[in-house]
Amino acid sequence: QVQLVESGGGLVQAGDSLRLSCAASEPTFALYAAAWFRQAPGKEREFVAAVSRSGTYPYYADSIEGRFTISRDKAKNMVFLQMNGLKPEDTAVYFCASARLGIPRSPDEYDYWGQGTQVTVSS
């Protein structure tokens, strides 16, 4: 069973940067697509970014506007989300997820989830 653990969240000011990390428990994680979702209070879980198992096909939600970058280090069984130019509306719990099939955008199609890490951006 693949277990995912996120880290790197925190309290920052608008315009600051954060780098989120997702560590997997076993190397089979490297065979699957990986993604980041976020969920703010009272809102549905929202797609942020995803990357193929090879790392050569990243894609993003339109709302990101070029500010975030997803990447992975397959040798270390890790996925990252570099977040620059953070805005108060980015405040949410950020979740790492992995899908055995495809590179989906729907959270219903992901098989493994981390516990989430809180990102709070003050104005």
Secondary structure, 3 states (H helix, E strand, C coil): CCCEEEECCEEEECCCCEEEEEEECCHHHHHCEEEEEEECCCCCCEEEEEECCCCCCCEECHHHCCCEEEEEEHHHCEEEEEECCCCHHHCEEEEEEEECCCCCCCHHHCCEECCCEEEEEEC
